[in-house]
Amino acid sequence: MNSEEIKMEVNIAGEIIALTVPFSRQEAVRNTEAELGSLYRLWKRQFPDKAPQELLAMMAYRFASAYLSLKQKREEELNEAEQLLDTVSRLCGDDGGSEPDSDDDSDFPLY
């Protein structure tokens, strides 16, 4: 463990999980623990006949589904950004980095 990391324990539905995380991620870890605890308690009230393992499986599915949805959206946005960069590159010329020629006599310099 390096000096910028911290050992933490989180409680997920009564299961204690030991983690080593970057010091800067402590709050995110605690927020995640709180969100999971809140969802577990809510579903435990809503589905009293379900075993804890089943509730945990439902939670895992919910978060995995949300993660994969965000991942797909990010990939789509990245592809769109790459297409926009290609368009800008084509509009600026094939090298994509050359500056336009300036005409010293022009009233409207292009720089």
C-alpha positions in Angstrom: 0.0 0.0 0.0 1.5 3.4 -0.9 1.1 6.4 1.3 -1.6 7.9 -0.9 -3.8 4.9 -0.3 -6.0 4.0 2.7 -7.5 0.8 4.0 -11.2 0.9 4.5 -14.0 -1.5 5.4 -17.4 -1.2 3.9 -20.6 -3.0 5.0 -22.8 -4.2 2.2 -25.9 -6.0 3.5 -24.1 -7.2 6.6 -21.0 -8.3 4.6 -17.8 -6.6 5.6 -15.5 -5.9 2.6 -11.9 -4.7 3.1 -10.7 -2.3 0.5 -7.5 -0.4 -0.2 -8.4 2.8 -2.2 -6.7 6.0 -3.1 -7.0 8.5 -0.3 -9.0 10.9 -2.7 -11.6 8.2 -3.3 -12.7 7.8 0.4 -15.8 9.9 0.0 -16.9 8.1 -3.2 -16.5 4.7 -1.4 -18.6 5.9 1.5 -21.2 7.3 -0.8 -21.3 4.0 -2.7 -21.7 2.1 0.6 -24.5 4.4 1.6 -26.4 4.1 -1.7 -26.1 0.3 -1.6 -27.3 0.2 2.0 -30.2 2.4 1.2 -31.2 0.3 -1.8 -30.8 -2.9 0.2 -33.0 -1.7 3.0 -35.7 -0.4 0.6 -35.8 -3.7 -1.3 -35.8 -5.7 1.9 -39.0 -3.9 2.9 -40.5 -4.2 -0.6 -39.6 -7.8 -1.1 -39.8 -9.3 2.5 -39.9 -12.9 1.1 -36.6 -12.7 -0.8 -33.4 -14.0 0.8 -30.5 -11.6 1.3 -28.6 -13.4 -1.4 -31.4 -12.8 -3.9 -31.6 -9.1 -3.0 -27.8 -8.8 -3.4 -28.1 -10.5 -6.8 -30.9 -8.0 -7.8 -28.7 -5.1 -6.7 -25.7 -6.5 -8.6 -27.9 -6.7 -11.7 -29.2 -3.2 -11.3 -25.7 -1.7 -10.9 -24.2 -3.8 -13.7 -27.0 -2.8 -16.0 -26.5 0.9 -15.2 -22.7 0.6 -15.7 -23.1 -1.1 -19.1 -25.6 1.5 -20.2 -23.3 4.3 -19.2 -20.4 2.5 -20.9 -22.3 2.2 -24.1 -23.3 5.9 -24.0 -19.7 6.9 -23.4 -18.6 4.8 -26.4 -21.3 6.4 -28.6 -20.2 9.9 -27.4 -16.6 9.1 -28.0 -17.4 7.9 -31.6 -19.4 11.1 -32.2 -16.5 13.2 -30.9 -14.0 11.4 -33.1 -16.3 12.0 -36.1 -16.5 15.7 -35.2 -12.7 15.9 -34.9 -12.4 14.2 -38.4 -14.8 16.7 -39.8 -12.9 19.6 -38.3 -9.6 18.2 -39.5 -11.0 17.9 -43.1 -12.4 21.5 -42.9 -9.0 22.7 -41.7 -7.1 20.8 -44.3 -5.7 17.3 -44.4 -2.9 18.0 -41.9 -5.4 19.3 -39.4 -2.9 21.6 -37.8 -1.8 24.2 -40.4 -2.7 27.8 -39.8 -4.4 29.6 -42.7 -2.4 31.9 -44.8 -2.8 35.6 -43.7 -2.9 38.4 -46.2 -1.0 41.4 -44.8 -3.2 43.8 -46.8 -6.5 42.2 -45.5 -8.8 44.1 -43.2 -9.8 40.8 -41.7 -6.7 38.7 -40.7 -7.4 35.0 -40.3 -5.5 34.6 -37.0 
